[in-house]
Amino acid sequence: MRRGLLETALGVGAGGMLCAVSAEAAAGASPPSAELLANASRPWLVAASGEDISVTLAQIGQPPKSSTAPPPQTMLLDVTLNGTPTGQLLRMKQDADGRFSGKAGELRGIRIKLDPALGSQEDIAFDDLAGVSYRYDEARQAIALQVPDALLTSYQLGLGGERTPIDLDAVRPTPGFLLNYGLYGARAQGGTQFSGNAEAVAMTGFGIVATNGIFRSRPGLGSSGAVRLDSSWRLIDPKAIRSYTLGDFASNALAWTSSVRLAGFQIASAFDQRPDIVTAALPQFSGSAALPSTVDLFVNQQKIYSGEVPSGPFDLKSLPYVSGGDVRLVTTDATGRQVEVTKAYFYSANLLRRGVLQYSLDVGAPRLSYGVRSFDYDEVVFASGSARYGVTQVLTIEGHGEGSTDGLLNAGGGATTAIGGYGAITASIAGSRYKGHHGGKLSVDVDANVRGVRLFAGTDRTLGDYFDLARVSSQRSIRSYDAASPLPSGNLLAATAQASAIDRAGIAFTPWFDRTSISLSYNRIVSPGNRSCTGSLSLSRGITDRISLYASGYRNLDGSHHYGLFATLSMRFGQTVSVSAGTEHDNGRTAYTVQATGSTGQRQGDFGWGLSDRESDGNVDAQRTGYVTYRAAQALLRAQVDQSGSAWRGSVQVDGSLVAAGGGIFAANRIGQAFAVVTHAGPHVEVIQGGARMGKTNGAGRALLPDLIPYYTQRLAIDPASLPDGWEPEATERFAVAGYRQGAVVDFGAKIVRGAILVLQDADGRPIPPGYVAQVQGGEPATVGYGGETYVRGLGPSNRISIDLGPRGTCTASFPYDMAGPAQPKIGPLACR
């Protein structure tokens, strides 16, 4: 009955249109409702959920659908973003409804902003991102995304101020020992004198242990012949950017505080040992491009950068270190439309990048008689703490506190802030209390650059009896020296008092009508019993690219009317030779100086030299000097002769190091903050560091490069043209990263390859035709060349070679090889039978 009603409603007979009817309807539970009959006039849909009947025209004649949706289809698609090719293939998923989604991590890689809480492997549907549209090109297997700027992270353009982060896990401490030394000997009419310095460093995986000292053959008053300077253990944690020190050290100080030498412990930030991290607040510029564009950056009308940006927002980060001026940013899109933005720009070394924290905690006993006595420490304990923090790109705050067990309390704070892109102002204030004495210190400095004119001014003021650790240490040192006849308290205060006022101001500029740089400055210092006030003027001008002129003068403004005038003309020849001639008038005397120098480079085998002559009027003796230097692989050598009137002196100097590391012992130039040991580079091979030929390996294929930058990736290479015959390296270029006061071992994997050119003939004495493959037993296959000549490798004292001659079968030949002879001899002819 229900089937008949349904056919009537649709106007279709039993033999006409086929309808889909649910199983429940077929069971015949109840007659159709009025709503079902009303829908009979809509031929595209008949549905009656109450009666469990569903009919659509699209389903007529179709098989029943599965209740489970098909899984999404995964594709690898070429992606364009706002019309700009990304150059990336991303994994995309397309569901049954044709909607696309991508992995969160890959979408972030093409600059799409997503919730940070989303995992990198989570699928993100494009339809769920507001304002995002896309077009799928099945033929090209590509997808074009249109994303609003609000959902894009800025495209980053580095301009050289930023440095490439290094892989700290690649830094492997090299256990070893090094000894830096300097030896000096002089002979004059009064006799012969010897002196020197030495630093011993033990390198371990748990830091370095170092000690240094000096010695003199003629000790000074109150000092011995040999004096220990510092001994300490130090560990640098490059990931935490922190250093730990036990032993002797100099406390870290801010610009408005003082440093003292202590023996104790220090925990401090280690940004100085991480040159790959930029701590300064380098200015940044932002913009947005509707189309792919070219960006040009000008500083003081000089183009310093040109590059391309995709459509969307972009940031120019880390401008190079230029002092300041007007910065002009010009964006030119693909249609030629230009947008220009100009703003003031000023760089201050006192401003930290936002979020950077520098700190130091120093605790220990003060060192007395440094450089005179080896183990002279005070009985009190000093402690100091300093911190600097970059609150924003334009505001850095500072704090400092210090104290001693004999009663000093000192605390202060300061800040540096930018002045609208034209300058920066730094101010600090501190107060102290020590044994009934109270005082304070105030410092203010302003530095600015306005339209190419550099201005600076500053003042330091001490109020009352201001004490810090440096003054307490100085006072206690004087007491220890004069214990038998101590100074009266008032005299001791005056002897150790700091200047009560220091004022400074200046201006520097280059006039619009000439290239001469002009600088004017004023300085005033007021201290107990002394007052000085000086004004100075300096001029400098480049006459050509190799000739320059410098002139300066000063005058005391405190009533003494002393003045001085100086002028120097400098000329440069080539890359290393310079000559200068100058004159000066100071304290009523006039002098003339001529000097010529050839600078010593950093490469092994470099020479240097210098000559100078100073003639003065009056009864002042003429002074003349000549010297030569030579940078050997083992040390830097210097010989010098000095003459003053009828007196003369000759001296020699040697600076170098002895290093045991990387499986070898080396005599080398003085080791800096890090070094590299080159191994397996082949005998007597040229070693290149940073594009410069720094030296040669020894007969064992080893070399030591004494001057690397710690925690900084540096390119090292060997010249393959200098490899002896038969030697082959695994690579001709490596990258080295060394820790602070540590070494890096760089292995080029060069080894001698035993090879020879064989002249192969058949049994009739004719050369084996070219193209056949020859196989040395236990060696590598080789192809026969013209005239039967075949280059084979991996030879031993006795060898057997076989050649597959195709239908003619296989022939063999045996031959000896002289392991002590030439690396690649020519052997043959050999009869292959």
Beta strands, then each sheet from edge to edge (+ up, - down):
strand 1: 45-48
strand 2: 53-56
strand 3: 73-81
strand 4: 84-94
strand 5: 100-103
strand 6: 123-125
strand 7: 133-137
strand 8: 142-146
strand 9: 155-158
strand 10: 176-188
strand 11: 191-204
strand 12: 207-216
strand 13: 226-237
strand 14: 242-250
strand 15: 261-269
strand 16: 285-289
strand 17: 293-299
strand 18: 302-309
strand 19: 312-317
strand 20: 324-333
strand 21: 338-346
strand 22: 357-366
strand 23: 382-392
strand 24: 395-404
strand 25: 409-418
strand 26: 423-434
strand 27: 437-450
strand 28: 453-464
strand 29: 501-509
strand 30: 517-527
strand 31: 530-542
strand 32: 547-556
strand 33: 563-573
strand 34: 577-586
strand 35: 589-598
strand 36: 607-616
strand 37: 623-631
strand 38: 635-644
strand 39: 647-661
strand 40: 664-668
strand 41: 674-679
strand 42: 686-689
strand 43: 692-696
strand 44: 703-705
strand 45: 714-718
strand 46: 727-728
strand 47: 733-736
strand 48: 742-747
strand 49: 751-752
strand 50: 755-761
strand 51: 773-776
strand 52: 781-783
strand 53: 789-793
strand 54: 798-804
strand 55: 810-816
strand 56: 826-831
sheet 1: 1+ 2-
sheet 2: 6+ 5- 4+ 3- 8- 7+
sheet 3: 9+ 19+ 16-
sheet 4: 40+ 39- 10+ 11- 12+ 13- 14+ 15- 22+ 23- 24+ 25- 26+ 27- 28+ 29- 30+ 31- 32+ 33- 34+ 35- 36+ 37- 38+
sheet 5: 18+ 17- 20+ 21-
sheet 6: 44+ 41- 48-
sheet 7: 43+ 42- 45+ 47-
sheet 8: 46+ 49-
sheet 9: 53+ 50- 56-
sheet 10: 52+ 51- 54+ 55-
end
